[in-house]
Amino acid sequence: MTTQHTESSPLVRIRSLLPGLARAEQRVAKVVLDSPSTVARRSITEVAEAAGTSETTVTRFCKAIGVGGYPELRIALAADTARSEARAERDLGGEISTDDDLATVVGKVTFADARAVEETAAQLDVTVLEKVVEAIASASRVDVYGVGASAFVAADLQQKLHRIGRISFAWSDTHIMLTSAAVLDKGDVAFAISHTGATADTVEALREARKAGAITVALTNFPTAPISEVADLVLTTAARETTFRSGAMASRIAQLTVVDCLFIGVAQRHLDNAMKALDDTRGAVGSHRLETRHDGRRKARETGK
């Protein structure tokens, strides 16, 4: 597995690593996530008491999330709080409540989706992304796995790759994923998408693909989730889920952001072929597009009439 921490919000890292922390460390994480600005002003003793644990556990928690110790965590949280306060005027209050009117819902959804994209970009490991791009660009075949909401993202990646002439298949049925994975070979790529990283069907398919000799890639929100154990390369998103925002919402936007970056990277490796394929496919479906007034005016300008 290849995954690294890049410079990003400490809160993003804590949320992504939360499922893999020890139970006592998870209690520390909850104290931090519930009120990061308060923790930035507290002593390690106060945080340990609030979490019902020891100072040693707080120190272990700091190391687990990639900061050297509690003083460094306080500094990181203070800086993150300052950034959050600077944009507080456009922060619409986080979770959607049952009392919110539709205009407020629209504001909160769009703000949360934009934040998911921004935070995903901030923590995305470009070195790992580059390795995934190279693997897919040189692969003879790419199989993409995902179930539930992730199946739609898998289909989007497959369609993008197929449109530039890369042989790709997207599967969401467990039996078909497994049989597909079993016939992959060295040089092929198996790309699995799972927000939680714990979807048994997807993890099992990626494990089978690795057994067959394929390069395995996972796209998940949690880098220490079970799927990382069967992935050669791990790409991560940074989506927050709230009461109404299940895995079908913010996580999908974050996943599509990574897919778009990946697609462009692959297209750049085969630029001439990709541009020709895009022109050919655009022409193939052109007759199924109704002409608009804008099209008519453009044609008139081009012909000088």
Secondary structure in CASP SS format (residue, H / E / C, confidence):
PFRMAT SS
TARGET T0000
AUTHOR 0000-0000-0000
METHOD secondary structure of the structure
MODEL  1
M C 1.00
T C 1.00
T C 1.00
Q C 1.00
H C 1.00
T C 1.00
E C 1.00
S C 1.00
S C 1.00
P H 1.00
L H 1.00
V H 1.00
R H 1.00
I H 1.00
R H 1.00
S H 1.00
L H 1.00
L H 1.00
P H 1.00
G H 1.00
L C 1.00
A C 1.00
R H 1.00
A H 1.00
E H 1.00
Q H 1.00
R H 1.00
V H 1.00
A H 1.00
K H 1.00
V H 1.00
V H 1.00
L H 1.00
D H 1.00
S C 1.00
P H 1.00
S H 1.00
T H 1.00
V H 1.00
A C 1.00
R C 1.00
R C 1.00
S C 1.00
I H 1.00
T H 1.00
E H 1.00
V H 1.00
A H 1.00
E H 1.00
A H 1.00
A C 1.00
G C 1.00
T C 1.00
S C 1.00
E H 1.00
T H 1.00
T H 1.00
V H 1.00
T H 1.00
R H 1.00
F H 1.00
C H 1.00
K H 1.00
A H 1.00
I C 1.00
G C 1.00
V C 1.00
G C 1.00
G C 1.00
Y H 1.00
P H 1.00
E H 1.00
L H 1.00
R H 1.00
I H 1.00
A H 1.00
L H 1.00
A H 1.00
A H 1.00
D H 1.00
T H 1.00
A H 1.00
R H 1.00
S H 1.00
E H 1.00
A H 1.00
R C 1.00
A H 1.00
E H 1.00
R H 1.00
D C 1.00
L C 1.00
G C 1.00
G C 1.00
E C 1.00
I C 1.00
S C 1.00
T C 1.00
D C 1.00
D C 1.00
D C 1.00
L H 1.00
A H 1.00
T H 1.00
V H 1.00
V H 1.00
G H 1.00
K H 1.00
V H 1.00
T H 1.00
F H 1.00
A H 1.00
D H 1.00
A H 1.00
R H 1.00
A H 1.00
V H 1.00
E H 1.00
E H 1.00
T H 1.00
A H 1.00
A H 1.00
Q H 1.00
L C 1.00
D C 1.00
V H 1.00
T H 1.00
V H 1.00
L H 1.00
E H 1.00
K H 1.00
V H 1.00
V H 1.00
E H 1.00
A H 1.00
I H 1.00
A H 1.00
S H 1.00
A C 1.00
S C 1.00
R C 1.00
V E 1.00
D E 1.00
V E 1.00
Y E 1.00
G C 1.00
V C 1.00
G C 1.00
A H 1.00
S H 1.00
A H 1.00
F H 1.00
V H 1.00
A H 1.00
A H 1.00
D H 1.00
L H 1.00
Q H 1.00
Q H 1.00
K H 1.00
L H 1.00
H H 1.00
R H 1.00
I C 1.00
G C 1.00
R C 1.00
I C 1.00
S E 1.00
F E 1.00
A E 1.00
W E 1.00
S C 1.00
D C 1.00
T H 1.00
H H 1.00
I H 1.00
M H 1.00
L H 1.00
T H 1.00
S H 1.00
A H 1.00
A H 1.00
V C 1.00
L C 1.00
D C 1.00
K C 1.00
G C 1.00
D C 1.00
V E 1.00
A E 1.00
F E 1.00
A E 1.00
I E 1.00
S C 1.00
H C 1.00
T C 1.00
G C 1.00
A C 1.00
T C 1.00
A H 1.00
D H 1.00
T H 1.00
V H 1.00
E H 1.00
A H 1.00
L H 1.00
R H 1.00
E H 1.00
A H 1.00
R H 1.00
K H 1.00
A H 1.00
G C 1.00
A C 1.00
I E 1.00
T E 1.00
V E 1.00
A E 1.00
L E 1.00
T E 1.00
N C 1.00
F C 1.00
P C 1.00
T C 1.00
A C 1.00
P H 1.00
I H 1.00
S H 1.00
E H 1.00
V H 1.00
A C 1.00
D C 1.00
L E 1.00
V E 1.00
L E 1.00
T E 1.00
T C 1.00
A C 1.00
A C 1.00
R C 1.00
E C 1.00
T C 1.00
T C 1.00
F C 1.00
R C 1.00
S C 1.00
G C 1.00
A C 1.00
M C 1.00
A H 1.00
S H 1.00
R H 1.00
I H 1.00
A H 1.00
Q H 1.00
L H 1.00
T H 1.00
V H 1.00
V H 1.00
D H 1.00
C H 1.00
L H 1.00
F H 1.00
I H 1.00
G H 1.00
V H 1.00
A H 1.00
Q H 1.00
R H 1.00
H C 1.00
L H 1.00
D H 1.00
N H 1.00
A H 1.00
M H 1.00
K H 1.00
A H 1.00
L H 1.00
D H 1.00
D H 1.00
T H 1.00
R H 1.00
G H 1.00
A H 1.00
V H 1.00
G H 1.00
S C 1.00
H C 1.00
R C 1.00
L C 1.00
E C 1.00
T C 1.00
R H 1.00
H H 1.00
D H 1.00
G H 1.00
R H 1.00
R H 1.00
K H 1.00
A H 1.00
R H 1.00
E H 1.00
T H 1.00
G C 1.00
K C 1.00
END
